[in-house]
Amino acid sequence: MKTSRISRVIQILTTLQSGQPYTAGELAEMLNISRRMIFRDLNELKQVGLPYYFDNKARCYKIKPEFLL
């Protein structure tokens, strides 16, 4: 079953907010979508000001711990 874009973006947001590190591949697998779609959705989150970042050392996406939705 396909999920709506807003639903996916919210799932990505809540997943990142859990504090666990995730790669784009892990997020894509979790949501059953392509990595390309993850990058599009992450870009959408960036445009609305979500303070996530890619941790080069850990090679994963994280959200700044002080962010609270």
PEDAGI-V495233 format. One line per field, one symbol per residue. ss: DSSP state (H for helix, E for strand, L for the rest). phi: phi as a letter, one per 40 degrees, with the letter a starting at -180 (. if undefined). burial: I if it has 24 or more other C-alpha atoms within 12 Angstrom, else O. A space follows every 10 residues. Layout:
ss->???
phi->???
burial->???
This chain:
ss->LLLLHHHHHH HHHHHHHLLL LELHHHHHHH HLLLHHHHHH HHHHHHHLLL LEEEELLLLE EEELLLLLL
phi->.cbccccccc ccdcccccgc cbcccccccc cfbccdcccc ccccccccgc ccacccccfa cabdcccbc
burial->OOOOOOOIIO IIIOIIIOOO IIIIOOIIOO IOIOOOOIOO IIOOIOOOOI IIIOOOOOOO IIIOOOOOO
